[in-house]
Amino acid sequence: MASISTCITVTPTCRLARRLLSFTSKQAIAFLSVQQNPIIGGVTKRVWDSRVLVAGPGGAVETDKLPSDVRKRTMDVVDECGGRMTIGDVASRAGLNLNQAQKALQALAADTNGFLEVSEEGDVLYVFPKDYRSRLGAKSFRIKAEPFF
């Protein structure tokens, strides 16, 4: 089971802008917007708009919901594997059960722009950017402050 995060942008002229800007869930939204045709003045057309709303600062950080030992062990395995690993790799190397490893990888991927990749053998790999720790630190004050406590 993989998590998919989608962003929705809202134009300032959209009537639903105020309502959608308070949207905090990570689910996709498609809405009907009314646009004025510039060629034929006054005639409007209704179109399905599937733009994306980016979660701003203060949004939920998925890795903050993980126990700190699970997060730390998962991040250590990500470093050991060079940013490409399966759920089984994390479970065996970090000593976690498969559900814990899957939840930890999904949370890290959601917060650091990680993605899924299928290997030639058919394995599902989680792939993280090289700077995933700095991205995570920029998003979560808890992760930045944790080494000091």
Secondary structure, 3 states (H helix, E strand, C coil): CCCCCCCECCCCCCCCHHHHHCCCCCCCCCEEEEEECCCCCCCEEEEEECCECCCCCCCCCHHHHCCHHHHHHHHHHHHHCCCEECHHHHHHHHCCCHHHHHHHHHHHHHHHCCEEEECCCCCEEEECCCCHHHHHHHHCHHHHHHHHC
